[in-house]
Amino acid sequence: MNHARLERQIGFIVEIDRLKRVMRQTLLTDRCRHENSAEHSWHIALAALVLAEYAEPPDLDLPRVVKMLLVHDLVEIDAGDTYCYDAEARRGQLARERQAAERVFGQLPADQAAELQAAWEEFEARESPEALFAAALDRLQPVLNNFYSGGAMWRKHGIRRQQVERRIAPLQTGAPVLWRYASGLLAEAVARGILADEDADALASS
């Protein structure tokens, strides 16, 4: 047995436990607390297994999708979670996360470090069908949580439907059926008054 290799692998496993401390803006659906990034990654990885039939194309490499979803937020151990609607916080985000990726994945033996960093890079590039589907699920999950928690965080941050639509644009390519479903949820959220609509606001002020 290669004890040095095992020690590095165990060290990595211990290190990624820190992702459980990274809190996100998204509430759990019962609004009892905010979710953490480890829960988010688990949630969408399982969603990939359940919703794989809606991927475009449907015969993509599902284990590759799950791998990307499980590693895509490990960089937040160092870089923290960046709220997607905070333009100021998003400046320099990729550089921070790339530096974090090198440190976090670099704790593994070289072959595994390269494998997981490649999965992270693929997710960020959003060019392969697998990455597009993974990105689609990453954007769908917060919509579901916001909708089923009564839009609490949408309302807190003054988020508009058009902002959410731009954010979930990867669904159009990665999972068109899920895009239509999410668009329906946003329309219902506006109708319920839990998500503001710029067009409606403009009409009301004219």
C-alpha positions in Angstrom: 0.0 0.0 0.0 1.2 3.5 -0.9 0.9 5.3 2.5 1.9 8.7 1.1 -0.9 8.5 -1.5 -3.5 7.4 1.0 -2.5 10.2 3.4 -3.0 12.8 0.7 -6.4 11.3 -0.2 -7.5 11.3 3.4 -6.2 14.9 3.8 -8.3 16.0 0.8 -11.4 14.3 2.2 -10.9 16.0 5.6 -10.3 19.3 3.8 -13.5 19.2 1.8 -15.5 18.9 5.0 -15.0 22.6 5.2 -17.5 23.1 2.4 -20.3 22.4 4.9 -19.4 25.7 6.5 -19.9 27.8 3.4 -23.4 29.3 3.6 -25.4 30.4 0.6 -28.1 33.0 0.1 -30.6 30.3 -0.8 -33.0 29.2 1.9 -34.2 25.6 2.5 -37.7 25.2 1.2 -39.1 25.2 4.7 -37.3 28.5 5.4 -35.8 27.2 8.6 -32.2 28.2 7.6 -29.9 28.9 4.7 -28.4 26.0 2.8 -24.7 25.4 2.7 -22.7 24.7 -0.4 -22.1 21.0 0.3 -25.9 20.5 0.6 -26.3 22.4 -2.7 -23.8 20.2 -4.5 -25.4 17.0 -3.1 -28.9 18.3 -4.0 -28.1 19.0 -7.7 -26.0 15.8 -8.1 -29.1 13.8 -7.1 -31.3 16.0 -9.3 -29.0 15.0 -12.2 -29.9 11.3 -11.6 -33.6 12.0 -11.4 -33.9 14.5 -14.3 -31.4 13.0 -16.7 -34.1 12.2 -19.2 -34.5 15.9 -19.9 -30.9 16.5 -20.8 -30.1 17.6 -24.3 -29.0 15.3 -25.8 -30.5 12.6 -23.5 -27.7 10.1 -24.0 -24.9 12.1 -22.4 -22.4 10.8 -19.9 -24.3 11.0 -16.7 -21.5 10.0 -14.3 -19.4 12.8 -15.8 -22.3 15.2 -15.0 -22.5 14.0 -11.4 -18.7 14.4 -11.0 -18.9 18.0 -12.2 -21.7 18.8 -9.8 -20.0 17.2 -6.8 -16.8 19.2 -7.4 -18.0 22.5 -8.9 -18.3 24.4 -5.6 -15.3 23.0 -3.8 -13.4 26.2 -4.7 -15.7 28.0 -2.3 -13.7 26.5 0.6 -11.3 29.3 -0.1 -13.2 31.7 -2.3 -16.5 31.7 -0.4 -19.9 31.8 -2.0 -20.5 34.7 -4.4 -24.1 35.9 -4.6 -25.0 35.6 -8.2 -26.9 38.9 -8.3 -24.1 40.9 -6.6 -22.2 42.5 -9.5 -19.5 44.0 -7.2 -18.8 40.7 -5.5 -18.6 38.9 -8.8 -15.6 41.0 -10.0 -12.5 38.8 -9.9 -14.6 35.8 -9.0 -13.1 33.5 -11.6 -9.5 34.4 -10.6 -10.2 33.8 -6.9 -11.9 30.5 -7.7 -9.1 29.4 -10.1 -6.5 30.0 -7.4 -8.7 28.1 -4.9 -9.0 25.2 -7.4 -5.3 24.8 -7.6 -4.9 24.7 -3.8 -7.9 22.4 -3.0 -7.4 19.9 -5.8 -3.7 20.1 -5.4 -3.9 18.3 -2.1 -4.7 15.1 -4.0 -2.2 12.8 -5.7 -1.3 14.4 -9.0 -3.4 12.0 -11.2 -6.6 12.6 -9.1 -5.8 16.4 -8.8 -5.7 16.6 -12.5 -8.9 14.6 -13.0 -11.0 16.7 -10.5 -9.6 20.0 -11.7 -10.4 19.0 -15.3 -14.0 18.3 -14.2 -14.1 21.8 -12.5 -12.7 23.4 -15.7 -15.2 21.6 -17.9 -18.1 22.8 -15.7 -16.8 26.4 -15.8 -16.3 26.3 -19.6 -19.9 25.1 -20.3 -19.1 23.8 -23.7 -19.7 20.1 -23.5 -23.3 18.7 -23.4 -22.5 17.3 -19.9 -21.3 20.7 -18.7 -24.4 22.4 -20.1 -26.7 20.0 -18.4 -24.8 20.4 -15.1 -24.9 24.2 -15.4 -28.7 24.0 -16.1 -29.3 22.0 -12.9 -27.1 24.4 -11.0 -29.3 27.3 -12.1 -32.6 25.4 -11.7 -32.1 24.4 -8.0 -32.1 28.0 -6.6 -35.3 28.7 -8.5 -37.0 25.8 -7.0 -35.8 26.7 -3.5 -36.8 30.3 -3.9 -40.2 29.5 -5.3 -41.1 26.9 -2.6 -39.8 29.1 0.2 -42.2 31.8 -0.9 -39.7 34.0 -2.7 -38.2 35.3 0.6 -34.7 35.9 -0.7 -36.0 37.3 -4.0 -38.0 39.8 -2.1 -35.1 40.5 0.4 -32.7 41.4 -2.4 -35.2 43.1 -4.7 -34.7 40.5 -7.5 -36.8 40.8 -10.7 -38.0 38.1 -13.0 -35.8 39.3 -15.8 -32.7 38.9 -13.6 -33.7 35.3 -12.8 -34.4 34.6 -16.5 -30.9 35.8 -17.5 -29.4 33.7 -14.7 -31.1 30.5 -15.8 -30.4 30.9 -19.5 -28.2 27.8 -19.6 -31.4 25.8 -19.2 -32.4 26.7 -22.7 -29.5 24.7 -24.2 -28.8 22.1 -21.5 -32.4 21.1 -20.7 -35.1 22.9 -22.8 -38.0 21.1 -21.1 -36.7 22.3 -17.7 -36.3 25.8 -19.1 -40.0 25.8 -20.0 -40.9 24.4 -16.6 -38.8 27.0 -14.8 -40.3 29.8 -16.9 -43.7 28.7 -15.8 -42.6 28.8 -12.2 -41.3 32.4 -12.7 -44.6 33.4 -14.2 -46.5 31.9 -11.3 -44.2 33.6 -8.8 -44.9 37.0 -10.4 -48.7 36.2 -10.3 -48.4 35.3 -6.6 -46.5 38.5 -5.8 -43.3 36.7 -4.6 -41.2 37.9 -7.5 -41.2 41.3 -9.0 -41.6 42.0 -12.7 -39.9 45.0 -14.3 -42.6 45.2 -17.0 -45.4 45.2 -14.5 -43.5 47.9 -12.5 -43.1 50.0 -15.6 -46.8 49.8 -16.4 -47.8 50.7 -12.9 -45.6 53.8 -12.9 -46.6 55.0 -16.4 
